[in-house]
């Protein structure tokens, strides 16, 4: 019984940690989407002709986006390129391209 309880507690902690990470990441993504929508409203169709570097620079001018991204990174449990980034400097555009993989344990549906 102790083994099951310990395993359950371990899973609950892992679930809580993952939920916290995903919540902060989603907040950063949503803020980035808001910034992009505001940019689209201000520059219109010219937005489609901006380079990735220009788009990244415009996105980086938004303090709320940078703050939410910094918060998501500080809550991340994995090694990433952002850990030592100076947030006063615009990153290269490839740093904003990110892929995340989630895994579900089939037996417990977690």
Secondary structure, DSSP 8 states (H G I E B T S, - for coil): -HHHHHHHHHHHHHHHHHHHHHHHHHHHHHHHHHHHHHHHHHHGGGGGGS-HHHHHHHHHT-HHHHHHHHHHHHT--S--TTTT--TTS---GGGG---------TTTT-
